[in-house]
Amino acid sequence: MKEKLICGIDDSGRGPVIGPMVLAGVLIEESKEKKLKELGAKDSKLLTRKKRDKIAEEIKKITKYDIRIVLPKEIDEKIMSGTNLNSLEGEKAVEIINKLNPDVAYLDCPSPNLKAWKNFVYERLKNKNVELIVEHKADKNFPVVSAASVLAKNTRDKEVDKIKKIVKVDFKSGYSHDPETIKFLKENIDKYPEFFRKSWMTFKNHKNAKKQKNLEEYQK
């Protein structure tokens, strides 16, 4: 009898104003899922960067995986065309499932409406025989989703590292609550437009404030 293939999908970087959102999918035989837990796979927020990086490399050795990096430009285009972030994440989850073609897919749901989001994903699948298990906190409940969480965060960290290397500034997390991120945004809002999510209110507020300041200086 054919071994059941299971897939876990999770995201990293939904909220930051700087850098991409990343979705990762991990595919493994159901009987081997326990190996992911043995490696230390858990919700990536509960792991240090060093530990995540080490576990990510081990996960890649024993699974098939697919990673989608969604750049700020794509996020902005979708948001400005009326697509919300949950739908965009659903579209990327569909791409991963279609690529990995599991028997069962476990998804960490970004939407408060589990049923509607599950239907959104299912309607777009090429293989309608895939069983979808959609839950909140799936990254805590299923090792295969924990593994996807680790790969997603590991990839997002590396993408942020690349940006920091280009701009030669450590702006910390890239999230709006981070003072170093906001300082970098204010000082470089026009210099590095490709790294910022322009559809974010944080970006819009600082962009408008800069326009107002420039206008006031011009009128002096």
N, C-alpha and C positions, 0 to 999 in steps of 0.2 A: 504493500500500500504506500502511495506517495506521501512523503513527509509534508505536513502542513507548513506553509511559509507564512510568517507573520511580519508585519511592518509597523514600526512606530514612527510618528511624525511629530516634531515640535519646532518651535520658532525661537529666535533670539533677536532682540533689537526692534521690537515693535514701536517703542516709545521715543527713542532718542531723536534729537534734532540734527545730529551729525551722523553720517555713515549709513550703511545699508541695513535692511532687515534680512535675516537669514532663516531659511527653513531647511531642515535636514530630515531625511528619511533613512531608516535603518532596516534592513531585511535579514532575517535569520530563520533557521528551522526552529519550530516551536520547542522541540526537545532540547535545543541548545540555548534557549533564552536565559536559563539560570547562569550560564557562563558570563553574561553581561553583568549580572548582579555580583558575581564573584570578582569581576574586574574592578568593581567599585562604582559602577554606573548608578547615578542617582540624579535627582533634580540638580542641574548644573549650578544653580545659585547656592547650593550647599557645599560646593567644592572650591578649593583655592585654584587660582589660575594654573599653578604648577601641576597640581593633581589632575585638573581637567585636561591639560595638554597631554599628560602621560596616558591617561585613560583613553583619550580620543584616538591616539595611535594604536592602542591595543584593540579598540573596537573595530577600527578599519581593517585589522588583520583577519578578523573572524566573521565579518559580515559583508554583504553588499550594501552600498549606501548611495544616496543621491542628495546633492546639496544645491539649493537654489539661492543665489545672492541677488537680492532685489535692491538695486541702487536707488538713491534719492530721486533721480530723474523719473524712473518708472513709478515710484510711489506718488510723486507729485502729479504726474500725468493721469494716473488712475483716480486720485482724490479729486483733482480738478474736473475730471469728466463725470464725477458723480458716484464713482465706486468707492465704498468705504474700505477701511483697512481689513476688516473681517472677511469681506468678499475677496479681496486681493490675496489674503492668506489662504482662503479656500481654493482659489485658482491654482496657487502654487502647490498646495497639497495634492490636488488632482494631477498635476504634472508629475509629481513624485510617484504617486500610486500607479499612474499609467506606465511610468518607466520601470518600476520595480515589479509590478504585477503580482502582488501577494494574494494569498487566500483570505487573510484577515488583516485589516489595517486598524491600528489603534491611533486615535488622533486626540491631541490636547486641544480642546475647543476654546477659541478666543471669544466666542459670542455667548451672551447670557442665555440665548435661545438655542439649546442643544439640538432640538428636532429640526428647526429651520436650517441651521448650518449644516447638519448632517445631510438633509435633503439637497441643499445647494451643491455639496460635494458629490453625492451619489448620482445626481442627474447628469453630471459632466464626465463620469467615468466611462472609459471605453469598455471595460469588462464589468458588466453588471452583476457578476457572480462574486465579486469581492464583498466580503462581510465587513461593514464599518462599525467599529466600536468608538463612539465619540463621547468623551467625558471631560469634565473640568478636573484639573489636577491629575491628569493621566500620567504626567511625568513623575509623579510620586507613586502611582499605583501599579505601573507596568514597567519592568526593566527595559523593554525594547523602546519605550518612549523616553525613559531616562537616558538611554544611550543616544537617542536622537537629540535630546536636549543638550547633552555634552558636545556632540559634533556641531550643533548649531552655534553654541556659545564659543566654542573653540575657533570656528570659522569667523564669526563676528569679531572676536578679539584680534585675529590676524589681519582682518580688513581694516580695523581701526589703527592697528600698528602701522600699516602701510600709509594711511593718511597722515599720521603723526610724523612719519619719516619724510614725507613730501613737504609738509608745512613747517617742520622743525619746531613744533610746539607740542608740549604734553598738555592737552586740554582735558585730561582725565577721562571720564566715562562717555561723554557725548550727550548726556541727558540734561534736560532743562533745569533740573534741581541742582546741578553741579556748578558752583561759582566759576571754576576754571573754564568750563565749557562756555558759559555765558560771556565771560571776558574775551575768549577767543572769537566767539560769534560777533560780538560788538566791534572788535578791532579788525575783523577780516570778512565782514559780511559781503563785500563786493569783490574781494580778492580770490576767494575759493568757492564760487557759487555751486560747483559740481558736488561738493561734499555736504551741503546743507539741504534739509527738507523744507522747501520754500512754502509748502502748503501748511506747515506747522504754525500755530498761533505765536509761538515763541519767536520764530523767524520774522513773521509779519509785523509783530509789535516792534521789534528792534529796527526793522527796515523802515517802518513808518516814522519811528523816532529820529532816525538818521536823516530822513527826508525833511522832517520838520526843522531839525537843527540846521541843516544846510540852507533851508529857505530863510530862516531867521538871520543867519549870518550874511546871506545875500542881500537882505533888506536893510542891513545896518548902514 
